[in-house]
Structures are given as C-alpha cells and as structure tokens.
C-alpha cells in the first residue's frame, strides 16, 4: 500500500497498523508516511499507560511533533505543539505516555530500537532540543543535523513536509497544506 502524501490529522479513522515496541509494555499504532531519502516518517499513537523503561535508543536521529496528549522522555514532558529533536545514539532510560499521545515522527534512518549495550560509544544521554511552535514567528525554529524547521509562508517544495499551525493537516512534497493565515510549519531536509 502506498504511503500517504497528505493526511487529515483530525480524521476519526486512520489507516493504523499495530506494531510491537521492543522493551515496552504495549505496542503502538502507526501510519507510515511518504518521506524523502533515508528519512522514515510516521504518524504514531502511544496508548494510554504506555511505558518503555528498557534502557536503549536509536542509531539515527529522531524529530517529533506532539499533536495530542503528552509524552515523557527522561522526565521531560512534551505536549501539543512541542517540536523535539533527539540526536542519534541518545540513551533513553524512560519513555512513558500515562494518558496516551499522538505525534508525527521523523527518523533519520531505520527506526530500530537497540538496547543500551548495543548503542556503544554513541550513547551520549544528552542533547534533546525542544521548542513550542509559535504562529507569530517567521524564522527558523529548530535546525538539526537532519532538517531545518521553520514557520513561514506556504510554498510547495519537492521534499518538504508541512503541517498547518492548527496541527490538523500534514503534507509531503508537492501537496502543501494551509491554515487560514497562509503560514505553515515546514520541515526541510538538510542534504
């Protein structure tokens, strides 16, 4: 089945797939999304009571935007509108969603969780960056090794992902979305 290039994030029904979450007490529901290059993008739903306390992480960087609920990683709480970057090799010892959480996530490669001993020398345990999106800011919000995140005027770009500022629509590439202001949150991959 082809991955969607646009998605109504408020739709009651999504093409969810149930997937296991290694080291966690429950699995997740995901919708794989169209993405550029080696990036792996998903809409994900953490169920109420979700917890992964197994130390480990990913060999690639992760970026996520919380759409609903709360996600707690290493004691920090991320809520609706929080855009967060976690570098490759970041050692996670606690990730929970007591009330559930829905998020858009981008991984810089395969989203394969590995336990702490497999992370090796890359395990740094620090470096999370997070910012709350602000519709009044027309500038870079967050620049990572993977992408440049900005709020700005709508313009189609071949590999950009866009999210309207009401967090109700996502689009990849030449399928831009727009809220009433003509501004969108844009993720532009860094080549």
N, C-alpha and C positions, 0 to 999 in steps of 0.2 A: 504494500500500500504506500503511495507517495506521501511524503511528509508535507503537512500544510505550509503554505506560504503566507497565509493570513489566518487570524484566529480571533473570534469574539470571546474575550476572556470572561464575559459575564454570562455566557450561554449555560443553561441548566445542564445540557448534555454535551460532553466532550468525548472524543474517541480514546478514552482512557485505556491503558494497558496496565495490568497488575504486574509489578516486578519485585523480586526479593531485594532486600537491602542488607548486604553482608554486615554482620556484627550488630544488627538492630533487633529490637523486639517485635517489629512489624515490617511489612513490605510497604511499597509506595505505589501510587497511581501516577503514570506519566503519559504525556503525549509527545513523542519525538517530533521536532520541528525542523523545517528547512534551515540549513546553515551553510556557511561558506568555509571552504578549505577543510582543515582538520578540526574545526570547531564542532562541538556536539551540543545542540540546543534542545531544551525540553521545557514543557510546562509540567510542573510536578505538584502533587498533593500529598503532604505528610498527614497521616491520620491522627486524630485525637489520641493522646497518650504515647505518641511515637518517642522512642529513645534509642540512641546508639551510644553506648558507653565504652565500646571496644576501642582502645587507642589505635589510631591509624590515620590515613588520609589518601590523597590522590597525587599521582606524579605530575599531573597537569594543573594549571591554574583554573580557578572557578570564579565566575561572576554570577550574582543572582539579584533579582529584584523581587521583593516581597509584595504580593498582590493582596493577600488576606491572611489574618491570623498573626502568629508570632513564631519565630524560630530562634532558639537559643543555642549559641555555639561558644564553648569555653566561658560560660557565664555571661556573655553579652547577648542582649535581646535585640532582634531585628524585627521591625513591624512594617506595616503597609507603607510603601513609598521609600523604603530603605534600599539603596543600591550598594551592594557589598562585593568586595574583591578579596579572595583568599589565594595567596600565592601557591605555586606548585610545591609539594613537599611539606606543607603546613601540617603539623601534628595536631590532630583533633583527639581530645580525650572525652569530650562530652558534647553531644548534639541532641537536643530534645525539642519537641513541639507538644507541650501538655494539652493545648486546646486545638491543635491542628494548624496547618499553614499551607498556603498555596503560593508558589513562586515560579518565576521564569528563571531558568538557569542556563549558563553557557559554560562549557568546559573546553579548555584548550587542546583537548585530545580525548582519548577514551576515558569514560567516567568509571574507572575500575578502582574500587576501594582496596587498599592494601593495608595490612596491619603494621603497627609501628616498626617492628624489626625489619620489615621489607622496605620501609622508606629510606633506611640507611642514612647517609650523610646529608641528604637533602632535608631531613626533618629539622625545621627551624623553630616551630612553635610560636612564631610571632609574625606580624605583618598584615593582619586583617585591616583593610581600609573600608570605611563605610560612610556614606553621605545620604541625606534625605533629599529626594528630588524637590526642586523649587521651581515652580512655573514662571517665576519672575526673572530667573537668571538665564541669560542668553550667552552662555560661555561653557567651557569645559567644566564638567562636574567631577570627573574622575578619569585619570589617564593611568592605564596599567600596561604591563608588558604585552597584553593581548588586544586591548582596544582603547579607543578614545570615546568616552561617554559625554554627551552634551545635550543641552536643551536649546533648541533653535527652530528656525523656520522650516516648514515642510519642504523637502526636495528629494525626489527619487534618486537613489544611488544603488548601483548594482549589488553591492554586498552588505549594505547597511541593514540593521534591524531597527525598527521604530516601534515605540509604544506611545499611545496617546497619554496625555498627562492625567486623564481621569482613570488610567490603568484599566481600560475596558477593551482595547484592541491592540494586537501585536501584528507586525508585518515584517517580512524579509524581502529585501531586494527591491524590485520594481513595483511593489504593491503597497505604497505608502498609506498610512492611516493618519487621521487628523481629528483633533478635538475642535471645538468651536473657535479657539484662539489662533489656529494655524501653526501652533507650536507642538513639537513632539520631543520625546526623549529618544536620542539616537545613539546606537552602538555602531561605531565604525572600526572594523578590524584594523590592527596595525600589521602591515605586511612584513 
